[in-house]
Every structure is written in C-alpha cells, then in structure tokens.
Amino acid sequence: MDRGRGGQWQRAEALYRQLQSRGHTPSSGTTTALVAGLAGSQQGQRAAALLGELGGLGAHGGTDGGLAPAYNLVTRALARQGLLDEAYDILTRMMKAEMLVGASTTSRSSDSSSAANCDSCDFTDILVSSIGSRCSEVSWGTGPEGAASCGDSTVDGTGEPAASAASFSSRSPAAVPSNVSSSSVEAAVLSLVFDPLSPPVHAELLKMPRFPGNETVWLVPLGSPNDAGCEEVIVKVVPFHSPERTQQLREAGGYYNTRRAYGNGANGGDDEADAFAELHIEDEYIRPEECARYEADMATHINTASAQLSASIDSHSDSDVYVAPLCVLTQPCPLDGGPLSSAHDLQKLLVFPYHPAGDATQYLVSLVDSLEDKMLHPRWVMDRHDAAVTISRELYHMVRDMLGLTARVHHLGHIIADHKLNNMVLDGPANRFKLVDAEAVEYCPRGYLRPGGSLHTEGYAPPEQEADLWVDSRCDVYACGESICAAMEVVELRLATLLEPTSDAFNRVWDTLLSKVVVLRELAEECKKERPEERPTVQEALIRLIDNSPFPLP
C-alpha cells in the first residue's frame, strides 16, 4: 500500500478505504502516495475529493502540514487537466493556511504570494505565471498516440508507460519503415478507407475530429497485425475541397479570410508567393489542396534548406529538423455529405514514420520508469545518485536538441510558433530529437513581427502571442523555456508516482537531480522573461547551455 502506481490506483484506493472503515488512520505519507498515484493516472478530481474528505484544508485553510506534498501534487494535476478554478482554489487555501508550496507548483514563491493577494488579477494569469502549469493536457501514455502529436491538440495516451530495462544513455532508436518499399507503403495506406465513423479493421484511430472538417490521426500496420515484426506508420488525414467543389462553394456566396504563408522562402522569402486562402461560408470554410498539404510541404522545405546549409558548412551530421512524411496521397473523402464533412470531397493522407518511443513527454516518463528498480531497491549506496544523474544528463541532451533545432529554423528565416514537448520525437540514426507538426511554421526572419497569434498552445505561448498581438522568434524562445519547466514537472510527477514523495528515496533522487539541473532552471527563467526584449536569442541560449552544462554536449 506504499504507492498507487499506474493502473493499480483503483486497488490502492480500495485498500485505503478498507483501512479507514476498520478505524485505522492512514499516515500522511500513505495518503500522499495514494494521491500521487491518482494524480499520475489523470484522476486529479478524485485525489482532490480524497483530501477534502480528510478535512486537512478547510475553506479558511488548515494546519496539516504533513499533507503539503499531496496538496502540491493535486494542484499541479488539476491545472494540467485544465481544471483551473479548482487548482487556484486549492492554491489560495494553501497560502492562507501558510502551507509549504513547492517550487514546481509556483514558478516563484514571491510571485505566488503577491498573485494570491491580488484580487484584480485574472486567475488564469495567476495559474500560468505562478503555478507554471501548462493548460494543455500532458499525455502520460506510451501508446502510439505520441508518435504523431500532429495538429493543434495533443493526442492523449491511455496506457501506462512500459518500463524498459535498457539504459537510456544510448536512447531507443525510432522504428522507421526500413524493409518495405515506398510503393508497399502507398498500397497499404490506399487500401484503407479512413472514415472515423466506420474505422477499418486494421487501423487504429488515434485522434477523432474535434469539429467538422478537422483532421484525424491513425496508426496503420504495413502487414498483418499478428506479424511479430510488423512495421507501422502514422497517417494524418486532412480533408480538403477539390477545385470543382471550391468553385461551387464560391458561387454560393462565400468570402475570403486570407492567411499569408509568405512563400516559404521559395522565391527569395520576401514575397507573398504561395499564400493560400480559406473561404468561409457561414460556419464552414474552403480548404484548398495547398492548405491541406501545407504541413508536409513546410517540413520538406525546412529539411531541404537545412541540408543545403549543412552542405555549405561541410557538416556531416543529420541535417533534418522535422520528421517529414514518407509520402503524401489523395483519396475521396468518405464523409462527403455527412455531419463531419464540411463539404469536403477529397482528403490528403500524410504518411509519417511511427516512433514507438513517443513524444518527449512520454520519453521522459519511460526514462524514469526504467530506473524504478534502481531507485526503490538500490544495490549499493550510489544507485539512487546514479539514477538522478542519468535523468539529468538526458534532460540536458533533450534541451540541447530542442534549442539546436529551433536555432536552425530561425537561421532559415522561419519560426516554429507552436513549440511544445509533445511536438518532439526521438528519430534518426543519431538518436536525436526532431520536430513534428510543421503546420504552424511561419516565414518570419529575425527582426520582423507577424501580426496575430498564429497557431499556438495555451500555456506554452508568451503573453504577446496568447493575446493575438504578434509572433516572432522570441515567442519560440519563451516556448523553449516553458518546455524546460514542463520537462522538469513530468520527471517530478513521475518520481512522486513511483516513490513515496516523503520518502528518503524520493528526497535523495530529487535533491541530486535539482543540484544537477541548476543551469536548465536558470536558462528557463531567462527564456520566460515577460518582456520580449529581455529574452536571449535561441542561439545565445544554446551557447549558454553548452558552456555551462555539467555534461559534455557535442
């Protein structure tokens, strides 16, 4: 009963209730461990209800300081699930009770105290600045969802991350189709009808459309699902309107709302070639073919320009920045005329390699899980120290990859606009992170501003972008800072799920880890400056990281 990890939280809660029914009072450590298990299983409200039953924190605060770690965990879990009112209520009552608020629950203790006493402040702003939470969901699963965090929302995991016994010092390579030809990939994909209302048998629907006309994401086996070595691909399906359908809708009296792509730099970069428009008719809009394949074209363009840059400096490293599609196919839209069609008559199939390691969030969860035995049952005195060092080293390497990729995008005159942990996957023979979801990439050379907020994720975007004022390269720097904080929170929450938060094991691992990531935490604070002009460039941030890292970063 020392912890309620992963899918065992139901059993742990049942045992906890059984102890209560027999007149036993569970210790604060046992309660905190159960709360950690519930929070790690996306059961933030259930964990909050459990603490509410204990009465340790009344409407006007309480004095049970032993449950402070549990309240910190619940606050962060609720914020991650988007339950900001409940998270802010608990945070406020913690402060009134003078209960210890953890450093990762608030970005700064002083900011939290002043924010909690400021009645004129918007509570969402307080949570973003004081709690440092990400309002978008964090996926804890290691299912194939993380392999294609495409589009403007995160695909949620449903399974518990599988622990790996292998050391993560060498990282797990991606499973990219290698023994199959491009024609075999195309044939396997085109043999299926991607209809979310009637999914094909041999394909798994990972992302349902959130509104009519929105894209879907699928996991598709290239052979029989029963084959032990069956290769898999991710297919992102983007409906669009054919030229004929576009003309029909245009004649119905639509109007244009133009989004400029500024040519991807194909014609020198300063012109507005290749700009596309979306034709709105009441609640619907026209999506031409070039809009449907924008993500694929942009990823290919960035990678091509990056390869040319590497060749010009005689670099032999892997120059790809984005995970580009293996192929882009077209088929009739099976939803045409239905409730989810938005009058789309065709759909693009963007076929991407499947990455079993998942996105950066899932990679970190699996990393911590792989070290569980070493942390819980150390065979010698340095095991827990070594586990913390391993996690720290991987965090530095991940941030190095993130800043390096962002710097290359900026050097090519573009911005990422929607950077976050879920848009990074481990890929390539060098086992380095790469970016996915080029849908938000915009042409914006350094020193230029693009009006509007572009596509972004709340909680990662800086204030000027969330207010839809403008975007530029400094917005990506802010998002990198938020991503560093998010990575630290992922590690802390997973450690709290595996180890009792008040235990010696947790304290030893966490304290050692904090001592190793001082450079990362300071860098994140610099990148998250509220005033854009005070933020470093991504190149400056990368140089600072390499110069001050306690680990070699080639």
C-alpha positions, 0 to 999 in steps of 0.5 A: 500500500506504499504507492498507487502506481499506474493502473493499480490506483483503483486497488490502492484506493480500495485498500485505503478505504478498507483501512479507514472503515476498520478505524485505522488512520492512514499516515500522511505519507500513505495518503500522499502516495495514494494521491500521487498515484491518482494524480499520475493516472489523470484522476486529479478530481478524485485525489482532490475529493480524497483530501477534502474528505480528510478535512486537512484544508478547510475553506479558511485553510488548515494546519496539516502540514504533513499533507503539503506534498499531496496538496502540491501534487493535486494542484499541479494535476488539476491545472494540467487537466485544465481544471483551473478554478479548482487548482487556484482554489486549492492554491489560495487555501494553501497560502492562507493556511501558510502551507509549504508550496513547492517550487514546481507548483509556483514558478516563484514563491514571491510571485505566488504570494503577491498573485494570491493577494491580488484580487484584480488579477485574472486567475488564469494569469495567476495559474500560468505565471505562478503555478507554471502549469501548462493548460494543455493536457500532458499525455502520460501514455506510451501508446502510439498516440505520441508518435504523431502529436500532429495538429493543434491538440495533443493526442492523449495516451491511455496506457501506462508507460512500459518500463524498459530495462535498457539504459537510456544513455544510448536512447531507443532508436525510432522504428522507421519503415526500413524493409518495405518499399515506398510503393508497399507503403502507398498500397497499404495506406490506399487500401484503407478507407479512413472514415472515423465513423466506420474505422477499418479493421486494421487501423487504429484511430488515434485522434477523432475530429474535434469539429467538422472538417478537422483532421484525424490521426491513425496508426496503420500496420504495413502487414498483418497485425499478428506479424511479430515484426510488423512495421507501422506508420502514422497517417494524418488525414486532412480533408480538403475541397477539390477545385470543382467543389471550391468553385461551387462553394464560391458561387454560393456566396462565400468570402475570403479570410486570407492567411499569408504563408509568405512563400516559404522562402521559395522565391527569395522569402520576401514575397507573398508567393504561395499564400493560400486562402480559406473561404468561409461560408457561414460556419464552414470554410474552403480548404484548398489542396495547398492548405491541406498539404501545407504541413508536409510541404513546410517540413520538406522545405525546412529539411531541404534548406537545412541540408543545403546549409549543412552542405555549405558548412561541410557538416556531416551530421543529420541535417533534418529538423522535422520528421517529414512524411514518407509520402503524401496521397489523395483519396475521396473523402468518405464523409462527403455529405455527412455531419463531419464533412464540411463539404469536403470531397477529397482528403490528403493522407500524410504518411509519417514514420511511427516512433514507438518511443513517443513524444518527449513527454512520454520519453521522459516518463519511460526514462524514469520508469526504467530506473524504478528498480534502481531507485526503490531497491538500490544495490549499493549506496550510489544507485539512487545518485546514479539514477538522478544523474542519468535523468539529468544528463538526458534532460540536458541532451533533450534541451540541447536538441530542442534549442539546436533545432529551433536555432536552425529554423530561425537561421532559415528565416522561419519560426516554429510558433507552436513549440511544445514537448509533445511536438518532439520525437526521438528519430534518426540514426543519431538518436536525436530529437526532431520536430513534428507538426510543421503546420504552424511554421511561419516565414518570419526572419529575425527582426520582423513581427507577424501580426496575430497569434498564429497557431499556438498552445495555451500555456506554452505561448508568451503573453504577446502571442496568447493575446493575438498581438504578434509572433516572432522568434522570441515567442519560440524562445519563451516556448523553449523555456516553458518546455524546460519547466514542463520537462522538469514537472513530468520527471517530478510527477513521475518520481512522486508516482513511483516513490513515496514523495516523503520518502528518503528515496524520493528526497535523495533522487530529487535533491541530486537531480535539482543540484544537477539541473541548476543551469536548465532552471536558470536558462528557463527563467531567462527564456520566460522573461515577460518582456520580449526584449529581455529574452536571449536569442535561441542561439545565445541560449544554446551557447549558454547551455553548452558552456555551462552544462555539467555534461559534455554536449557535442 
